[in-house]
Amino acid sequence: MDGTARNFTFALVCCLTVWSGGGCGNRTTWPSWMLGSIQLDQVPGVTPPCERIKSLEELAQKAPSLAPEEKERVAAELVEEIRKEEDPNVRSAIIRALLALGGPTADRVLRQALNDPDSGVRLAACSVWGKRGGREAVGLLAGVLSSDIDKDIRMAAARALGHSHDLAAVPALGTALDDPDPAMQYVAVNSLHELTGRDFGHDVVRWREYVKSGPAQPEQSPALGDRLWHGLK
């Protein structure tokens, strides 16, 4: 192998090593002369996806401190951005930022995200609606649970229903208990436990009976004052 071939091989190995590490920070850890003419994610005038995702994460963190009108303005800008965005990872980051911004503009996009052609984006959307919670979230996630063709997405919807803090999600999770896949049953049981406070272990039959009988209010531990009072009696 001559010197030119060795240099090219060395540069290629370096590039692959940097690429496999992922993230913008790792890309700059190697000297530019080592990379030669090969550039990773660097196009003049174009921000690399990882840097855009980082900016969106920072936006989500500061969103609660923004004024309502500013949140709506930023949400409108993100709506335009997500319409033309081809990178599913960036779309997922936009969805998470929109959750933090809230408002009608953000909600419209979050609903549409549940039908995104990329499964990763739909996973992110399920997680977002689980965090959002409430009756609308339950209805949307129940729809995903019953209709999405991807098993992982359906399980993500079942998991998110457990985070919704709404007992209206119990019937949908009861349907998931009838799924022949043990993994789906496992997720449904965990979500039912989180929602209701009941604990039947992973006895699917008992959980089915509970769902059919109608969910009671979540079990709560006695207040500290009540425990102390009863202890003095």
WOVEN-V713293 format. One line per field, one symbol per residue. ss: DSSP state (~ for helix, > for strand, _ for the rest). psi: psi as a letter, one per 20 degrees, with the letter a starting at -180 (. if undefined). burial: 1 if it has 24 or more other ideal C-beta (glycine too) atoms within 12 Angstrom, else 0. A space follows every 10 residues. Layout:
BEGIN
ss->???
psi->???
burial->???
END
This chain:
BEGIN
ss->__~~~~~~~~ ~~~~~~~~~~ ~__~~~~___ _~~~~_____ __>__>__~~ ~~~~~~~~~~ ~~~~~__~~~ ~~~~~~~~~~ ~~~~___~~~ ~~~~~~~~~~ ~__~~~~~~~ ~~~_____~~ ~~~~~~~~~~ ~~__~~~~~~ ~~~~~~~___ ~~~~~~~~~~ ~~____~~~~ ~~~~~~~___ _~~~~~~~~~ ~~~~~~____ ___~~~~~~~ ~~~_______ ___~~~~~~~ ~~_
psi->prhggggggg hgggghgggh hqqhghhjiq qhhhicipqp koppjppqgh hhgghhhhgh highiqqghh ghghghhhgh ghhjphohhg gghgghhhgh garhgghghh ghhijqiphh ghghhggghg hgarhggggg hhgghihpip hhgghhgggh hhiikpiiig gghhhhhipi ohgggggggh hgghghiqnk cknhghhghg ghipprqqpq qqqgggghgh hi.
burial->0000000000 1001100100 0000001001 0000100001 1000000111 0110010011 0010000000 1001100110 1100101111 1111111111 1110111011 1011010111 1111111111 1110001111 1111110100 0011111111 1111111111 1111111010 0001111111 1111110100 0001001101 1000100000 0000000000 000
END
